[in-house]
Structures are given as structure tokens and as C-alpha cells.
Amino acid sequence: MRILQVSAELFPLLKTGGLADVAGALPIALAAAGQEVRVLLPGFPAILAGVVDLAPVAELRAPRGDTSRLLFGRVQTTGAPDVPAYVIDAPALYDRPGNPYENADRQPYDDNHRRFALLGWAGAQLAQGLDTAWQPQVVHAHDWHAGLVPAYLAFAQRPAGPRVGSVFTVHNLAYQGVFAPWHFADLGLPGPAFQVNGLEYHGQLSFMKSGLYYADRLTTVSPTYAREIQTSEQGFGLDGLLRARNGVLTGILNAVDDQVWNPANDTLLADRFEARRMAGKALSKAALQRQLGLSELPDAPLFIVVSRLTEQKGLHLVLSGLDALLEQGGQLALLGGGDAWLEDAFRHRAVAMPQSVSVTIGYNESLAHQLFGAGDVTLVPSLFEPCGLTQMYGLKYGCLPLVRRVGGLADTVVDTTLEDMADGEATGFVFDRFEPGDYARAMRRAFALYRRPTDWKRVRATAMRRPVDWATAAAQYIAVYQQAIA
């Protein structure tokens, strides 16, 4: 099957969150399953610099009149064949430093509707035969940035030949690509597209709604999240549409790229390790404590946070529970960036107690690996979480997740109840209500288990053996693609 994946990010070229990890790993897994996959990416500087052997394929003229070039090259991978990649070379829209979506003041670019309409337009043009040497049978669009692909396909004059199917994946429904209604004229879609059965969303435009309404099949990144987004609490105003389309909605749990996230061969760690040989984890912990200026205390449980710093991620719960964490002898190492007040609050705590709290603002892929390799507990107390990858990295690296029972966190972490420990199923610490008291009780369970080394090691070994492979997820996506084509 010929599959075109359309995404704004792709690891290792450009990453602002979990979308890039999925977009980077899924094509490799699909290719390993015998599928023919290509990706389409916007020509952000990091992407143009990272795709090798770029050559022109065609000229693109967007509906508004913007002209650009479609290039073709390949993304080099480790331990797998390179991924063929189309890149939209449009410097006026994409050649901007820093964050691909926001300016230096952390405000969305005023022309984001044009920037990502072009991505959707290019995806639809490829589906209609723009590249005479290769045409997909199905187009897989990821998140709101690619949400116009299904709309452009729905209103296109279909060429002769088999119909091209479309699949749209919701990675996070909270980010919807909503724009003012007067931008509709820039999109090149016919008038009927701007209605309640289309892009119209409370008088505005929603790229996310476009994907949800027009795609043949819908997926999201965990089974629990697929159910949650059909409720008013987590549907962000789109729950009615999702309930209406629940017959074509599938929750497919994300996985972990074993070539990138594997403590047995991770060269970014001070020492590698695996479930049967854990000495390297202790050495990695000591090395990270020295590197970050934390007290070198091997028996102090090290709690880590690798996250966007937003209230959605429950970081204010981490702040409110930090005194209790430190009083019980724990340490905290944080890597992330986001809301200014959270950045300032965590910085303040690190300055006050540098031997117990380390805070690194921003994102550093190498440090992220080192944190999971060294950490004992990874904190993911989210208000909502479509899937979450950090808890999966924690499982792989024996850094037991402490999570709220929501979305993909509920699908991947089993609480350390007595019965689940007896059954050999426990892998972490889970709480239900998004409240400091529930979070604090889960924290106490983590400390209690840590003080019982034999039980801790058994739970950690169970966590590290939990399958989080992409082969299973790829097989589920293939089934959805076949449905979309049919």
C-alpha cells in the first residue's frame, strides 16, 4: 500500500512535542510491515537542513497565489531504511527562526492559516497525482496543521483511477488551529465548506474540525482518549461531531521507537543497562547528579519531569507537592519550557535548594535521555493526556511513572495496588482526581515502595518488560488505511 503521511514535525529533524516522535517512528514501522511510505513536511529551516539529496519535483501554486517548490529527498534513519520525504520549499512562509508556530513573543504567527493551508493543499495535490512517478493510495494527516488535507480532497475534482482514502489523527484536541472567518477566502475552498457541516466553528475556522469532518477514517493516540474526546469534559466543543462519527474513530496507542529509546543501546547514557543488568542505571544516576549539581545520594529517590510546562500537564501539582517530596528525602530534576509563571516558580525553587532541585528550561534531547536513564520516578500528573510518551519512556528506562488515570496514561500504567503487585502487573503509581491530596497519596506510595528494595526492583522489572512496540500499532494503522480505501 502506498501511504503519504503529512505532518508539521518529524523526529529527528524538528520536534516540539510527541507529534514529532510519532511522525518519525510510524513510517519506519509501516515500512518494516511491507508498506510503501513517504512523508510530506513544511520547509522549516531544520527540515530543509536535515532532508538529504533534495531535488525539485514540481511547482506549487496555492489557492491564494503563493508559489513554492515541492522537493523530494530522504530522511536518514538509524537501523532502518531511510524515509522518502517531500518538502515544501516556501521561504516566505516557513523560513523563520525558533519555534515553527510562534514568534519570539510566543504569539502564533499571523499567517499560520496560510502556512498550514499550503501543507494541506500540497498533500491533496500529491494525492491527485502531482508527482507523476508516485501517487498515494491513502493520505494520513496528523493534527490540525494537516487538517485541511481531507477538505481539499473532498472538494477536488477526482481524477480517473482508484479513489484515494484519507485518515486524520488527533494528537491533542486542545490545539485546534482556529482562525478568524475572514481568512476563509485565503484557503481556496468553495463556500459550502464554511458551514456547520464543515470548517465553521462558532463563527470561526477550525482546521481540526476540517480533518474530523472530512476524513474517511479518524484515529487518536489511545483507546481511552478516543472515548474521552466524545464527552463534553474533554471534547473542546467538538464532542458532538466526534460522537456522530464514532463509527469511524479508532484509538491506537502510541509506541516507543526502540532504535531511539532503549537503555540497552542508548549512547547518551553514562552507562547502559537492561532489566537483567541494572548496574548502569545507578552509574547513570550518579553521573547525572554530579552534572546537575545535585547531592550524590544513591538512596535518594530521583523524581524527574520532562514536559511542556503548562497546567494541562499538572505541573502546579508538582509545585504544590515539592516540599513534601523534599521532606521525604527525594530530589527533583526538571526539563521543559512553557508558561512563564511555571518556569519562574520552578527556577525559584532550584535557586533556593540547588542540591535537591535542578531545573533546565527549554528542551534538550540528550538531557531528556539522561533524565530517564537516571531517574527513579517520572511525574506525569496531567489534567488530560491523549497518550503521553514520557510515561512510556519511563517504563522502558525503569523510571516508574506517577500518573493520573486519564487518556493514554490510564492505558499504559498499572497502579501498585497489593493485588496488582501480587499478580505481577504493577508498573507505577496512579491517582484519579486532579487534586493535590490525591497526587500526594500517590507520591507517598512511591516513597513507600522505594523503601522496600525487593518490591521496587520487581515492579521496575515488570515496567521495563512491558511491550510498547510500534509493530503492533502499525498493524492497527494498516487496518484503518484499508478501511479508508474501501
C-alpha positions as CSV (number, residue, x, y, z in Angstrom):
1,M,0.0,0.0,0.0
2,R,1.3,3.5,-0.9
3,I,0.9,5.8,2.1
4,L,1.6,9.5,2.3
5,Q,2.0,10.9,5.8
6,V,1.5,14.6,6.3
7,S,2.9,16.3,9.4
8,A,4.4,19.6,10.6
9,E,7.1,17.9,12.6
10,L,9.3,14.8,12.3
11,F,11.9,13.5,14.7
12,P,14.9,13.8,14.5
13,L,14.6,16.8,12.2
14,L,12.2,19.0,14.2
15,K,10.5,18.3,17.5
16,T,8.3,20.4,19.8
17,G,6.4,17.5,21.3
18,G,5.2,14.0,21.0
19,L,3.8,14.5,17.5
20,A,7.3,14.5,16.1
21,D,8.2,11.2,17.8
22,V,5.1,9.5,16.3
23,A,5.6,11.0,12.9
24,G,9.2,9.9,12.8
25,A,8.6,6.3,14.1
26,L,5.4,5.3,12.3
27,P,6.8,5.4,8.7
28,I,9.6,3.2,9.8
29,A,7.3,0.7,11.4
30,L,5.0,0.7,8.4
31,A,7.9,0.2,6.0
32,A,9.0,-2.8,8.2
33,A,5.5,-4.2,7.7
34,G,5.9,-4.1,4.0
35,Q,4.2,-0.8,3.2
36,E,5.5,1.9,0.8
37,V,5.5,5.2,2.8
38,R,6.5,8.7,2.0
39,V,6.2,11.8,4.2
40,L,5.3,15.4,3.4
41,L,6.8,18.2,5.5
42,P,6.8,22.0,5.5
43,G,10.1,23.5,4.6
44,F,11.1,24.9,8.1
45,P,14.9,25.5,8.3
46,A,15.6,22.5,10.4
47,I,13.7,20.2,8.0
48,L,15.4,21.6,4.8
49,A,18.7,21.2,6.5
50,G,18.0,17.6,7.6
51,V,16.5,16.1,4.5
52,V,19.3,14.9,2.2
53,D,19.5,14.7,-1.6
54,L,16.7,17.1,-2.2
55,A,15.7,17.6,-5.8
56,P,12.8,19.5,-7.3
57,V,9.6,17.6,-8.2
58,A,7.0,20.3,-9.2
59,E,6.0,23.9,-8.8
60,L,3.1,24.5,-6.3
61,R,0.7,27.4,-6.6
62,A,-1.5,27.6,-3.6
63,P,-5.1,28.9,-3.9
64,R,-4.2,32.3,-2.6
65,G,-1.5,32.6,-5.3
66,D,1.6,31.7,-3.2
67,T,4.2,29.9,-5.3
68,S,6.6,27.4,-3.9
69,R,8.6,24.3,-4.9
70,L,7.9,20.7,-4.0
71,L,11.2,19.0,-3.3
72,F,11.9,15.3,-2.8
73,G,14.7,13.7,-0.7
74,R,15.1,11.3,2.2
75,V,15.3,11.4,5.9
76,Q,18.3,9.3,7.2
77,T,17.5,6.8,10.0
78,T,19.4,4.6,12.3
79,G,19.0,0.9,11.9
80,A,16.3,1.1,9.2
81,P,16.0,2.2,5.6
82,D,15.8,6.0,5.0
83,V,12.3,7.5,4.8
84,P,11.4,9.2,1.5
85,A,10.3,12.7,2.1
86,Y,8.6,15.6,0.2
87,V,9.4,19.1,1.5
88,I,7.6,22.3,0.6
89,D,10.2,24.9,-0.2
90,A,8.3,28.2,0.6
91,P,10.8,30.6,2.3
92,A,8.3,33.4,2.7
93,L,6.1,31.2,4.8
94,Y,8.5,28.8,6.6
95,D,11.9,30.4,6.8
96,R,11.7,31.8,10.3
97,P,14.0,31.2,13.3
98,G,13.0,29.5,16.5
99,N,9.6,27.9,17.2
100,P,7.8,26.8,14.0
101,Y,4.4,28.1,15.2
102,E,5.1,31.2,17.3
103,N,7.2,34.4,17.1
104,A,9.7,35.5,19.7
105,D,6.9,36.8,21.9
106,R,5.3,33.4,21.9
107,Q,2.4,34.6,19.8
108,P,1.1,32.5,16.9
109,Y,2.2,33.9,13.5
110,D,-0.5,36.0,11.9
111,D,-0.3,33.9,8.7
112,N,-0.4,30.4,10.3
113,H,-3.6,29.8,8.4
114,R,-1.8,30.3,5.1
115,R,1.3,28.4,6.2
116,F,-0.6,25.3,7.1
117,A,-3.2,25.6,4.4
118,L,-0.3,25.2,2.0
119,L,0.7,22.0,3.8
120,G,-2.8,20.6,3.3
121,W,-3.0,21.8,-0.3
122,A,0.3,20.1,-1.2
123,G,-0.9,16.9,0.5
124,A,-4.1,16.9,-1.6
125,Q,-2.2,17.7,-4.8
126,L,0.1,14.7,-4.3
127,A,-3.0,12.6,-3.7
128,Q,-4.3,13.8,-7.1
129,G,-1.1,12.9,-9.0
130,L,1.2,15.9,-8.7
131,D,4.2,13.6,-8.7
132,T,3.8,11.6,-11.9
133,A,6.2,9.0,-10.5
134,W,4.3,8.2,-7.3
135,Q,0.8,8.6,-6.1
136,P,-0.5,7.5,-2.7
137,Q,-3.5,5.2,-2.2
138,V,-4.2,6.8,1.2
139,V,-3.1,10.1,2.8
140,H,-2.6,10.2,6.6
141,A,-2.8,13.7,8.0
142,H,-1.6,14.5,11.6
143,D,-3.2,17.0,13.8
144,W,-4.6,20.5,12.9
145,H,-1.6,21.5,10.9
146,A,-2.6,19.0,8.3
147,G,-6.3,19.2,8.9
148,L,-7.2,20.7,5.5
149,V,-5.9,17.7,3.5
150,P,-9.3,15.9,3.8
151,A,-11.2,19.0,2.9
152,Y,-9.2,19.7,-0.2
153,L,-9.7,16.1,-1.2
154,A,-13.4,16.2,-0.5
155,F,-13.9,19.2,-2.9
156,A,-11.4,18.2,-5.5
157,Q,-12.3,17.0,-9.0
158,R,-11.4,13.4,-8.8
159,P,-9.0,12.2,-11.5
160,A,-9.6,8.9,-13.2
161,G,-8.5,5.9,-11.3
162,P,-9.0,4.5,-7.8
163,R,-10.2,6.8,-5.1
164,V,-7.5,8.0,-2.6
165,G,-8.6,7.4,1.0
166,S,-7.9,9.9,3.9
167,V,-7.1,9.3,7.6
168,F,-6.9,12.1,10.2
169,T,-5.2,11.6,13.5
170,V,-5.9,13.7,16.6
171,H,-2.8,14.0,18.7
172,N,-4.2,16.7,21.1
173,L,-7.8,18.0,20.7
174,A,-7.0,21.1,22.8
175,Y,-4.9,22.6,19.9
176,Q,-7.4,23.1,17.1
177,G,-6.0,25.6,14.6
178,V,-8.8,28.2,15.0
179,F,-8.7,31.3,12.8
180,A,-10.8,34.3,12.1
181,P,-13.6,33.8,9.5
182,W,-12.2,36.4,7.0
183,H,-9.2,34.1,6.4
184,F,-11.5,31.6,4.7
185,A,-11.0,33.4,1.4
186,D,-7.3,32.5,1.5
187,L,-7.9,28.8,1.6
188,G,-9.3,28.3,-1.9
189,L,-12.2,26.1,-0.7
190,P,-15.8,26.6,-2.0
191,G,-18.4,28.4,0.0
192,P,-20.2,25.2,1.2
193,A,-17.0,24.3,3.2
194,F,-17.7,27.2,5.6
195,Q,-20.7,25.9,7.4
196,V,-21.5,23.9,10.5
197,N,-21.1,20.7,8.4
198,G,-17.5,21.8,7.5
199,L,-14.9,24.1,8.8
200,E,-17.2,26.6,10.6
201,Y,-16.6,26.6,14.4
202,H,-18.6,29.1,16.4
203,G,-18.3,31.6,13.6
204,Q,-14.6,30.9,13.1
205,L,-12.5,28.5,11.1
206,S,-11.2,25.3,12.6
207,F,-8.5,23.2,10.8
208,M,-9.0,20.5,13.4
209,K,-12.7,20.3,12.6
210,S,-11.9,20.1,8.9
211,G,-10.0,16.9,9.5
212,L,-12.6,15.5,11.8
213,Y,-15.5,16.2,9.4
214,Y,-14.0,15.4,6.0
215,A,-11.6,12.4,6.6
216,D,-12.7,8.9,5.7
217,R,-11.4,7.5,9.0
218,L,-10.3,9.1,12.2
219,T,-7.8,7.9,14.8
220,T,-6.4,9.2,18.0
221,V,-3.5,8.1,20.1
222,S,-5.0,5.9,22.8
223,P,-8.2,3.9,23.3
224,T,-9.2,5.8,26.5
225,Y,-8.7,9.2,24.8
226,A,-10.9,8.1,21.9
227,R,-13.7,7.7,24.5
228,E,-12.9,10.8,26.4
229,I,-13.0,13.2,23.5
230,Q,-16.6,12.2,22.9
231,T,-17.5,13.8,26.2
232,S,-18.3,17.4,27.0
233,E,-15.5,17.5,29.5
234,Q,-12.7,16.7,27.0
235,G,-14.4,17.3,23.7
236,F,-13.4,21.0,23.5
237,G,-16.6,21.8,21.7
238,L,-16.2,19.0,19.1
239,D,-17.6,16.1,21.1
240,G,-20.9,16.2,19.2
241,L,-19.1,15.8,15.9
242,L,-17.0,13.0,17.4
243,R,-20.0,11.2,18.7
244,A,-21.6,11.4,15.3
245,R,-18.5,9.9,13.7
246,N,-17.6,7.4,16.4
247,G,-18.2,4.6,13.9
248,V,-15.0,5.6,12.0
249,L,-13.0,6.6,15.1
250,T,-10.3,4.3,16.4
251,G,-8.0,4.7,19.4
252,I,-4.5,3.4,18.6
253,L,-2.0,3.5,21.4
254,N,1.3,5.2,20.6
255,A,4.5,3.3,21.0
256,V,8.2,3.9,21.5
257,D,10.9,3.8,18.8
258,D,13.3,1.1,20.1
259,Q,16.1,2.4,18.0
260,V,15.9,5.8,19.8
261,W,14.6,4.9,23.3
262,N,16.3,1.8,24.6
263,P,18.6,1.8,27.7
264,A,20.4,-1.2,26.4
265,N,21.9,0.7,23.5
266,D,21.4,4.3,24.4
267,T,24.8,6.0,23.9
268,L,23.5,9.2,25.6
269,L,23.6,7.5,29.0
270,A,26.7,7.4,31.3
271,D,26.3,3.6,31.3
272,R,23.8,1.4,29.5
273,F,21.6,-1.1,31.2
274,E,18.7,-3.5,30.8
275,A,16.2,-5.3,33.1
276,R,18.5,-8.1,33.9
277,R,21.6,-5.9,34.4
278,M,20.8,-2.7,36.2
279,A,24.2,-1.5,37.4
280,G,24.3,1.0,34.7
281,K,21.2,2.8,36.0
282,A,22.9,3.5,39.3
283,L,26.0,4.8,37.5
284,S,23.8,7.0,35.3
285,K,22.1,8.4,38.3
286,A,25.4,9.3,40.0
287,A,26.7,10.9,36.8
288,L,23.5,13.0,36.4
289,Q,23.5,14.1,40.0
290,R,27.1,15.4,39.5
291,Q,26.2,17.0,36.2
292,L,23.2,18.9,37.6
293,G,24.8,19.8,40.9
294,L,22.5,17.6,43.0
295,S,23.8,15.8,46.1
296,E,25.3,12.5,45.1
297,L,23.0,10.4,47.3
298,P,22.4,7.0,45.7
299,D,19.5,6.2,48.1
300,A,17.6,9.5,47.5
301,P,14.8,8.8,45.0
302,L,15.2,11.0,42.0
303,F,11.9,12.3,40.5
304,I,12.0,13.7,37.0
305,V,9.8,15.9,34.8
306,V,10.3,16.1,31.1
307,S,7.4,18.1,29.9
308,R,5.8,21.2,28.5
309,L,5.3,23.5,31.5
310,T,1.5,24.0,31.4
311,E,-1.3,23.5,33.8
312,Q,-2.7,20.8,31.4
313,K,0.4,18.7,32.4
314,G,-0.4,19.1,36.1
315,L,2.8,21.0,36.9
316,H,1.1,23.1,39.6
317,L,0.5,19.8,41.4
318,V,4.2,19.1,41.3
319,L,4.9,22.5,42.7
320,S,2.4,22.2,45.5
321,G,3.9,18.8,46.4
322,L,7.5,19.7,46.2
323,D,8.0,20.5,49.9
324,A,6.7,17.0,50.8
325,L,8.9,15.4,48.2
326,L,12.0,17.1,49.6
327,E,11.0,16.4,53.2
328,Q,10.8,12.7,52.5
329,G,14.3,12.8,51.1
330,G,13.6,13.0,47.4
331,Q,15.2,15.0,44.6
332,L,13.6,16.7,41.6
333,A,15.2,17.2,38.1
334,L,13.0,19.1,35.6
335,L,13.5,19.7,31.9
336,G,10.9,21.7,30.0
337,G,9.5,25.1,29.0
338,G,6.2,26.8,28.7
339,D,4.1,29.1,30.9
340,A,6.3,31.9,32.3
341,W,4.9,31.7,35.8
342,L,5.7,28.0,36.0
343,E,9.2,28.5,34.6
344,D,9.8,31.2,37.2
345,A,8.3,29.2,40.1
346,F,10.5,26.2,39.4
347,R,13.6,28.3,38.9
348,H,13.0,29.9,42.3
349,R,12.9,26.5,43.9
350,A,16.0,25.4,42.2
351,V,17.9,28.5,43.3
352,A,16.7,28.0,46.9
353,M,17.7,24.3,47.1
354,P,20.2,23.6,44.3
355,Q,21.4,20.4,45.9
356,S,17.9,18.9,45.8
357,V,16.2,20.6,42.8
358,S,17.5,21.1,39.3
359,V,15.6,23.0,36.6
360,T,16.6,23.3,33.0
361,I,14.3,25.5,30.9
362,G,13.9,24.6,27.2
363,Y,14.3,21.2,25.6
364,N,17.5,19.1,25.2
365,E,17.1,15.7,23.7
366,S,20.4,14.4,25.2
367,L,19.4,15.6,28.7
368,A,16.0,14.0,28.3
369,H,17.6,10.6,27.7
370,Q,19.9,11.1,30.7
371,L,17.0,12.0,33.0
372,F,15.0,8.9,32.1
373,G,18.2,6.8,32.5
374,A,19.0,8.2,35.9
375,G,15.5,8.8,37.3
376,D,13.5,6.6,39.7
377,V,10.1,8.2,39.1
378,T,8.8,10.2,36.2
379,L,6.0,12.6,37.0
380,V,3.1,12.9,34.6
381,P,0.1,14.1,36.7
382,S,-1.9,15.5,33.7
383,L,-5.3,17.1,33.6
384,F,-5.8,15.3,30.3
385,E,-3.3,13.3,28.2
386,P,-4.2,12.0,24.8
387,C,-1.5,9.3,25.0
388,G,1.7,10.6,26.6
389,L,5.1,9.3,25.6
390,T,7.1,10.3,28.7
391,Q,5.5,7.6,30.8
392,M,6.4,5.1,28.1
393,Y,10.0,6.3,28.2
394,G,9.9,5.9,31.9
395,L,8.6,2.4,31.7
396,K,11.4,1.5,29.2
397,Y,14.1,3.0,31.4
398,G,12.9,1.7,34.8
399,C,11.8,5.2,35.8
400,L,8.4,4.3,37.3
401,P,5.6,6.6,36.1
402,L,3.5,8.5,38.6
403,V,0.4,9.5,36.5
404,R,-3.2,10.5,36.7
405,R,-5.7,7.9,35.4
406,V,-6.6,9.7,32.2
407,G,-6.2,9.1,28.5
408,G,-3.2,7.1,27.4
409,L,-1.8,7.2,31.0
410,A,-4.7,5.0,32.0
411,D,-3.9,2.6,29.2
412,T,-0.2,2.2,29.9
413,V,0.4,2.4,33.7
414,V,-0.9,-0.1,36.3
415,D,-1.0,1.1,39.9
416,T,1.0,-0.6,42.7
417,T,-2.0,-2.0,44.5
418,L,-1.4,-5.1,46.5
419,E,-3.4,-7.2,44.1
420,D,-1.6,-5.9,41.0
421,M,1.7,-6.4,42.7
422,A,0.8,-9.9,43.6
423,D,-0.3,-10.6,40.0
424,G,2.9,-9.1,38.7
425,E,1.1,-6.4,36.8
426,A,2.0,-3.2,38.7
427,T,4.2,-0.7,36.8
428,G,3.8,2.6,38.5
429,F,1.6,4.9,40.6
430,V,-1.8,6.1,39.6
431,F,-4.2,8.6,41.1
432,D,-7.7,9.6,40.0
433,R,-8.8,13.1,41.0
434,F,-6.9,16.1,39.7
435,E,-6.3,17.4,43.3
436,P,-3.2,17.9,45.5
437,G,-4.4,15.4,48.0
438,D,-4.7,12.5,45.5
439,Y,-1.4,13.4,44.0
440,A,0.2,13.5,47.4
441,R,-1.1,10.0,48.3
442,A,0.4,8.6,45.0
443,M,3.7,10.3,45.9
444,R,3.6,8.6,49.4
445,R,3.1,5.2,47.7
446,A,6.2,5.9,45.5
447,F,8.3,6.6,48.6
448,A,6.9,3.6,50.5
449,L,7.7,1.2,47.6
450,Y,11.2,2.7,47.2
451,R,11.9,1.9,50.8
452,R,11.2,-1.8,50.0
453,P,14.0,-2.5,47.6
454,T,13.0,-6.0,46.7
455,D,9.4,-5.0,45.7
456,W,10.8,-1.9,44.0
457,K,13.1,-3.9,41.8
458,R,10.3,-6.4,40.9
459,V,7.9,-3.6,39.9
460,R,10.7,-1.9,37.9
461,A,11.5,-5.1,36.1
462,T,7.8,-5.5,35.2
463,A,7.7,-2.0,33.9
464,M,10.8,-2.5,31.7
465,R,9.3,-5.6,30.2
466,R,6.0,-4.0,29.2
467,P,5.7,-4.1,25.4
468,V,5.5,-0.7,23.8
469,D,6.4,-1.7,20.3
470,W,5.5,0.1,17.0
471,A,4.8,-3.2,15.2
472,T,1.5,-3.6,17.0
473,A,0.5,0.0,16.4
474,A,1.5,-0.2,12.7
475,A,-0.7,-3.2,12.1
476,Q,-3.7,-1.3,13.5
477,Y,-3.0,1.7,11.3
478,I,-2.8,-0.6,8.2
479,A,-6.2,-1.9,9.1
480,V,-7.6,1.7,9.2
481,Y,-5.9,2.6,5.9
482,Q,-7.6,-0.4,4.3
483,Q,-11.0,0.8,5.6
484,A,-10.3,4.3,4.3
485,I,-9.5,3.0,0.8
486,A,-12.6,0.8,0.8
